[in-house]
């Protein structure tokens, strides 16, 4: 199992970093983490890196010190920086060195994504901006290195879990054996109600969802496999959930208008509510236990570390 840290991390950094500012000296300490100092220079380099990653938000820097959110933003940013340092220190303590090839590939993927998203596909334009911000090629690897270190720590901490550990965890958390009723659902979006109605009729007459989607003449704007959903799934519109779970025998489909589109929801399979055997809940229990262990471990890095904040 691989953690998906990159998008969440980049978003958190962008939202905070682009609000940060200040005019302290470059070598003034902002914090000390287990003897390692985070300076204003480190802070500014971080800002420049995220400015490179999100040029459309660069104008926020021009808000100036009168922006009332700056102090709070700086505090949040410093917490992120401290976490980066803590993770790096712990990875080094455990000799969990980031693989150089994986780091190079991950950094290249990040650069390629940024070039395509923000720099019109021009690597030359991207690197010109990088040099203007006084960022080295090595600086670009900061986020990918952090992601790899997090994954290494996660793998290290959870590697010792045994089946006995999982059995005990399930006994302590019996809700893991409770299976909610669920539906496997596809959603196809159309511009016109007649198009959605024709597609629904074909499905009701026995045509498979895969064939329907793959037919070039079907005027669907978008087809998406929503996977298994429950009646409390937060990622599915409440109206759609209620309608789908009220279908006879949890089969069939329904059309719901939303904005300018008509969404055809089609149920391809259903599972009733029930109590699972341990073997059936084992994978889900492992996920819960792994994340619990890792969260406790990360919290301990903060609570047991010697962390001083000077601003």
Order of alpha helices (4+ residues) and beta strands (2+ residues): alpha-beta-beta-alpha-alpha-alpha-alpha-alpha-alpha-beta-beta-alpha-alpha-beta-alpha-beta-beta-beta-alpha-beta
